[in-house]
Amino acid sequence: MTELQQRIATGLLAAPLFVGAVYLGGYAFGAVMAFIALATQYEYYGLAASTNAAPLQPLGFALTLSLGLAVLHPPLWTVAGLVLVGGLAVSPLLCTDEAYLARIAATLFGVVYPAGGLVALLFIRTHTAWPPESAVLGTIWMIFAVWGTDIFAYFAGKHLGRHKLAPRISPNKTWAGAFGGAGGALAAGGLYLAGGAVFALPTVPVLHVVVLSVLIASVCICGDLIQSLLKRTASAKDAGSLLPGHGGFFDRFDGMALAVPLAVVYLHLLFG
């Protein structure tokens, strides 16, 4: 089976499960996102460890879980704060070597990106200001915008790519792929608007769908470049191998981890 066939097979298996979890929402979706966030964070920590900045993994994972629970149940933000303060307080006991600064920085960075960015998808599903009946459709739009960016960028770059986007970071990234990715995000936005019309659901205004789609595509590519630079620093080809054809979870969700927080901020500014 070729790499492309593996990509397609993995996507066809994972997509219905992911979308089904979005539909269920609540703790079902929270559990799925917690698994993805922790798996992605684990792979990032593996990359960081190979650069002599071994993260304090228990602290990082505890912070990610507490953030996810706080998003689902806001009174638990106090618990998340206590985990952060308590973890930092005991961190000198867990890390006594000269690499303390690098290790604690790598630990907290992994909580923000990629894990925190993925946890932010729970905000889209549960806490955005759009009507509750539109939350499922809106969350699926976010996911499809990221996937559309990846898919269209892959094929546009493969068949049309000539001019390199950032050759020193990722030799395979091209400007054609970047523009193709924007087209994929816009296509996902069009499907979102069509879904709103078919199911008579309130949607984000068309102009903002266009703007947010282009922004999502742009930061997805930035997420890919960040992850490529991390892998280059760690001398690794892939972050993991759990997703055939894609590499690891970090390879698959690097763009989403940066795009979703942007979408949360944009929607908050739009709806208040």
C-alpha distance (Angstrom), angle and dihedral (degrees) to the residues before:
residue distance angle dihedral
M1 . . .
T2 3.80 . .
E3 3.80 122.7 .
L4 3.82 90.6 -107.0
Q5 3.81 91.3 51.5
Q6 3.80 89.5 49.8
R7 3.80 89.9 50.6
I8 3.79 91.6 51.8
A9 3.81 94.1 45.4
T10 3.81 92.6 49.3
G11 3.79 91.2 47.5
L12 3.80 93.5 49.1
L13 3.80 90.3 51.9
A14 3.80 97.5 43.7
A15 3.81 101.9 39.0
P16 3.85 97.9 67.3
L17 3.81 91.2 47.2
F18 3.79 91.6 49.5
V19 3.80 94.3 46.6
G20 3.81 90.7 45.2
A21 3.80 90.2 54.5
V22 3.81 89.7 50.4
Y23 3.81 89.7 53.4
L24 3.81 92.4 50.4
G25 3.80 92.2 47.0
G26 3.80 121.7 173.9
Y27 3.77 118.8 69.4
A28 3.83 92.6 -16.7
F29 3.79 91.1 62.4
G30 3.79 89.5 37.9
A31 3.80 90.9 56.3
V32 3.81 92.2 50.5
M33 3.80 92.5 48.2
A34 3.81 91.2 45.6
F35 3.80 90.0 54.5
I36 3.81 92.4 47.8
A37 3.81 93.3 44.5
L38 3.81 93.6 48.2
A39 3.82 93.0 45.0
T40 3.80 90.7 49.7
Q41 3.80 91.6 45.5
Y42 3.81 90.6 49.1
E43 3.80 90.9 54.6
Y44 3.80 91.6 47.5
Y45 3.80 89.6 50.8
G46 3.80 88.5 52.3
L47 3.80 90.0 55.8
A48 3.80 91.6 46.6
A49 3.81 92.4 49.2
S50 3.80 91.1 57.1
T51 3.83 89.3 60.3
N52 3.82 94.2 58.0
A53 3.81 91.3 -100.8
A54 3.80 98.0 105.5
P55 3.83 106.1 -176.3
L56 3.79 124.6 -132.7
Q57 3.79 91.8 -109.6
P58 3.84 100.2 -172.3
L59 3.81 90.1 55.0
G60 3.80 92.5 47.2
F61 3.79 94.4 48.3
A62 3.82 92.4 46.0
L63 3.80 90.6 52.5
T64 3.80 92.3 49.4
L65 3.80 92.9 50.0
S66 3.80 92.3 46.9
L67 3.81 90.5 50.6
G68 3.80 91.4 51.3
L69 3.79 92.7 49.1
A70 3.80 90.8 47.4
V71 3.80 91.4 53.7
L72 3.80 90.7 51.6
H73 3.81 93.8 41.7
P74 3.84 110.9 23.7
P75 3.85 96.9 -160.9
L76 3.82 86.0 69.1
W77 3.81 91.6 69.5
T78 3.79 84.6 92.9
V79 3.80 89.2 58.6
A80 3.80 90.9 49.1
G81 3.80 89.4 53.0
L82 3.80 91.6 49.5
V83 3.81 91.1 49.9
L84 3.80 89.8 52.6
V85 3.80 95.5 47.1
G86 3.80 93.6 41.1
G87 3.78 92.6 46.6
L88 3.79 92.8 50.9
A89 3.81 90.2 46.2
V90 3.80 93.5 56.9
S91 3.81 96.2 35.0
P92 3.84 93.6 95.1
L93 3.80 87.6 59.4
L94 3.80 91.5 51.5
C95 3.79 95.4 45.7
T96 3.78 118.0 35.7
D97 3.81 101.0 156.3
E98 3.79 128.8 100.3
A99 3.81 91.6 -98.1
Y100 3.82 92.4 69.6
L101 3.81 94.8 117.5
A102 3.81 93.7 49.0
R103 3.80 92.5 44.8
I104 3.80 97.0 48.9
A105 3.82 90.3 44.2
A106 3.80 90.9 51.7
T107 3.81 89.9 47.7
L108 3.80 95.3 52.5
F109 3.80 93.5 40.1
G110 3.80 88.8 57.7
V111 3.80 90.1 53.9
V112 3.80 91.5 53.7
Y113 3.82 96.4 37.8
P114 2.94 126.7 50.6
A115 3.81 101.0 -3.9
G116 3.80 100.5 42.4
G117 3.78 92.2 46.1
L118 3.79 90.6 56.4
V119 3.80 93.2 45.4
A120 3.81 85.7 55.7
L121 3.81 88.5 70.8
L122 3.81 85.7 74.8
F123 3.82 87.3 63.7
I124 3.79 89.9 57.4
R125 3.81 90.6 51.9
T126 3.80 99.4 42.0
H127 3.80 114.3 15.6
T128 3.79 110.6 34.1
A129 3.79 116.7 115.9
W130 3.79 96.1 -119.4
P131 3.83 116.6 105.2
P132 3.83 114.1 -75.0
E133 3.80 91.9 -118.9
S134 3.80 88.5 59.9
A135 3.81 95.3 50.3
V136 3.82 95.8 87.1
L137 3.80 93.1 49.5
G138 3.80 91.5 44.6
T139 3.80 93.4 50.3
I140 3.80 91.4 49.0
W141 3.81 88.1 50.0
M142 3.82 90.4 55.6
I143 3.80 91.5 50.0
F144 3.80 94.5 45.5
A145 3.82 91.4 46.5
V146 3.81 89.5 58.2
W147 3.80 93.6 43.1
G148 3.80 90.9 45.3
T149 3.79 89.6 52.7
D150 3.80 91.6 51.6
I151 3.80 95.5 45.2
F152 3.80 97.7 44.8
A153 3.81 91.7 42.6
Y154 3.80 90.5 52.0
F155 3.79 95.5 52.7
A156 3.81 96.3 37.3
G157 3.78 91.0 50.0
K158 3.78 92.9 44.9
H159 3.81 96.1 50.9
L160 3.81 104.3 25.3
G161 3.79 105.2 22.2
R162 3.78 115.0 121.8
H163 3.78 107.6 133.5
K164 3.79 114.0 66.1
L165 3.79 118.3 -127.6
A166 3.82 99.6 -157.8
P167 3.82 108.3 -7.5
R168 3.80 95.2 174.9
I169 3.81 91.2 56.7
S170 3.81 105.1 30.3
P171 3.83 117.3 4.2
N172 3.82 92.2 -166.3
K173 3.81 96.2 58.3
T174 3.82 113.3 98.6
W175 3.79 137.4 179.2
A176 3.80 89.3 -116.9
G177 3.79 88.5 56.9
A178 3.80 90.7 49.7
F179 3.80 93.0 52.5
G180 3.79 90.5 43.1
G181 3.80 89.0 52.7
A182 3.80 90.3 53.5
G183 3.80 88.1 52.5
G184 3.79 90.0 52.9
A185 3.80 92.6 51.3
L186 3.81 90.6 48.4
A187 3.81 89.8 50.4
A188 3.81 89.0 53.8
G189 3.80 88.7 50.0
G190 3.80 89.7 52.8
L191 3.81 90.7 52.0
Y192 3.81 89.2 49.6
L193 3.81 91.9 54.0
A194 3.81 90.8 45.1
G195 3.80 90.3 50.9
G196 3.78 90.3 51.2
A197 3.80 90.5 52.3
V198 3.81 94.1 46.6
F199 3.81 94.9 48.3
A200 3.83 94.9 34.8
L201 3.81 92.7 -121.2
P202 3.81 126.6 152.5
T203 3.81 111.1 -106.2
V204 3.77 139.7 -172.7
P205 3.84 110.7 -84.5
V206 3.81 114.0 -89.4
L207 3.81 95.5 -113.6
H208 3.79 91.5 53.9
V209 3.81 91.1 46.7
V210 3.81 88.6 56.6
V211 3.81 94.1 45.7
L212 3.80 94.6 45.0
S213 3.82 92.1 45.8
V214 3.80 91.5 55.0
L215 3.81 91.0 45.5
I216 3.81 91.1 50.0
A217 3.80 91.2 51.2
S218 3.80 91.1 48.7
V219 3.79 96.3 50.9
C220 3.81 91.7 42.0
I221 3.79 87.8 61.0
C222 3.80 89.6 46.8
G223 3.81 88.4 52.0
D224 3.80 89.6 52.6
L225 3.80 90.1 51.2
I226 3.81 92.4 48.7
Q227 3.78 90.6 51.6
S228 3.81 91.9 45.2
L229 3.80 89.7 53.2
L230 3.80 91.1 48.8
K231 3.81 90.6 50.8
R232 3.79 91.5 46.6
T233 3.81 89.9 50.9
A234 3.80 89.4 50.6
S235 3.85 92.9 42.8
A236 3.82 90.7 -123.7
K237 3.81 129.1 139.7
D238 3.82 95.0 -156.1
A239 3.78 133.1 12.1
G240 3.82 90.9 -131.7
S241 3.79 145.0 -22.6
L242 3.81 105.7 -127.2
L243 3.83 95.5 106.4
P244 3.82 110.3 58.4
G245 3.79 112.0 -133.2
H246 3.80 92.2 11.8
G247 3.80 103.5 59.3
G248 3.77 110.7 -134.9
F249 3.78 137.1 -17.6
F250 3.80 91.4 -89.6
D251 3.81 89.7 53.8
R252 3.80 89.6 53.3
F253 3.81 101.6 39.9
D254 3.82 102.7 34.7
G255 3.80 93.1 103.8
M256 3.79 94.8 43.4
A257 3.80 90.9 52.4
L258 3.81 89.3 62.4
A259 3.81 99.9 33.8
V260 3.80 99.0 52.4
P261 3.83 96.7 58.3
L262 3.80 88.4 50.6
A263 3.81 89.8 51.9
V264 3.81 91.0 49.2
V265 3.81 91.3 53.7
Y266 3.81 93.0 44.2
L267 3.80 93.5 50.1
H268 3.80 91.2 45.9
L269 3.81 90.7 53.3
L270 3.80 90.5 45.6
F271 3.79 98.8 48.0
G272 3.80 100.4 23.6
